[in-house]
Structures are given as structure tokens and as C-alpha cells.
């Protein structure tokens, strides 16, 4: 699978890489480019929906606090071992 470079989709929305990890009994996700932006869910689909909402909430909070919104810079890819 080829890597996905971060890209801006519109002036108002950006595409961020997420990392999803299996935990005991659920999944957790975080956004490398948005420290502190995390979510969890019972399934991969659930955690994807939760992290999408968390990213929006996180960005809104940064804007309300007058802080800069980090641009997406992380690249997701896989390696075979």
C-alpha cells in the first residue's frame, strides 16, 4: 500500500493522518500532528468516527483560544518485515 501524503482538501478543511491501535476490548486513535487529540471506540469504524469528531473539536478549540492550527505533516505508510 502506498503512503498517503497530507494534503489540504479545502481552505477550511485539512486531511490529517491518524494512528489506530488495538487495546484490550477496544481501539484507540491519535493524531500525530495534533498532540492531545485522542479517541477510543469498540470497533475500528467507531474509533474512526470518534477521532473525526475529536479532530474537529480540537481544531475548533485551538481557533477559539487564538492558537495556530498545526498543518498536517505526518505521512502514513506500511513496511513489510
N, C-alpha and C positions, 0 to 999 in steps of 0.2 A: 504494500500500500504506500502510495506516495504521501509525502508530508503536505500539510496544509499551511500555507503562509498566511499570517494575519492580514486582513485587508479591511479597509473601511467600506461598508456597504452603502452608506449614505452619509451626509454630513452629520446627521443626528444619531446614527447607529453604527456601532463597530462590532467586529467579529473577534471574540476572544477564545483562545484555546482553554479547554477545561481538562482536568485530570479526574477520572473516576476510579475509586479504589473499592474493592470488596472488603467489607468488615464483617464482624460477627453478626449475622442476622440482618444486615442492611448494606447499603452502599453509601459512600461519602464522595463528595466532589469539592474541588477547589479550583481557583483561577490564578495561575502563576502571576499574571500581570496585575491582579487586584488583591494585594495582601489583605487577609482577613475576610475575604469573600468565600464563604463555605456553605455547603448544604448537605443534607442526607435524605435518603428515601429507601423504601423497602425494595424497590426494583431499579434497574438502570433507567427505565423510562421515567419513573417517579423522581429520581435524583436529577435527571436532565431537566425536567420541568421546574424543580425547585431551584436549581442553580441558575437557570434562565431568569427566574423571578429575583433571585438574590443579586445577580449582576445588575439588573435594572434598579433595584433598591439601593445597592451600594453606590452606583453612579449618581443617582438622584441625591443621595446623602452627601457625596463629595461636592456636588454642584451647590447644594443648599448651604454648605459650610464654606463656600468660596474657595475650595481646594481644586487643584488641577486634576483632571481625569486622565489617568495613565493611558497612553496609546497601546494597542496590542502589539507586542513584540515577540511573544513566545511562538515557537513552531512545534507542532505535534508531528511525530513520526514514529515508526516502529523499526526495530532492528532484529534480525534473526540471529539466534545464538545456537 
